[in-house]
Amino acid sequence: MTEDSSSTFDAFRQAEALVAQRRPLDALQVLAPVLEAEPNAPSVQLLAGRAYLGSAQLRRAEAAFRRVLELDPTDHYAMFALGKTLQRQSRLPEAQTQLRLAVAMSPSPEYQEALGEINARIAVERSK
């Protein structure tokens, strides 16, 4: 491993820890050079998306999750995260589509709960 790749890896891990500590703005600062060095790495885009979502930068989060799905269309977590991002933007039908796909790919309780929330919100809005 070269010194550059080692420092990129260390910065990625540090940014990951900061996201886990709910410090998304700090994570984005640490992640900036990693994003520049590895713009086509799904893991880097996914982490950036999580940090953007955590800091309510919803359009940037959406773009990052969509980029992950361009790079890896089978990433069910990116679909779930994109669905949650769209939900926060009140784009419920689009969110529902992403969450349905995520549940179909990996029927985890977290994904199913999120889809249930969207389905309920859409049903309430239709009944108004």
Salt bridges, closest charged atoms under 4 A:
GLU16 OE1 - ARG13 NH1 2.47
ASP26 OD2 - ARG23 NE 2.92
GLU62 OE2 - ARG66 NE 2.99
GLU62 OE1 - ARG91 NH1 2.68
GLU70 OE1 - ARG67 NH1 2.78
GLU94 OE1 - ARG66 NH2 3.88
GLU94 OE2 - ARG91 NE 2.86
GLU117 OE1 - LYS84 NZ 3.80
